């Protein structure tokens, strides 16, 4: 089972690869839209990469609620825990 820290590290890699966001700018409490100035397209790109990387589904209603780095990490973390992976 992947730990939350392992998932967070992988999500930081996704942000760096996809949007060129430096990993040190990401962490608990970081607001994706306000702090990093991400727009809807940026969010879609990141979520797509997260879903692909972890082979999980994030419910559409949950996608609308993602505002922080913690929330984008919690999606795959919860899905993987539910799968027992």
Order of alpha helices (4+ residues) and beta strands (2+ residues): alpha-alpha-alpha-alpha
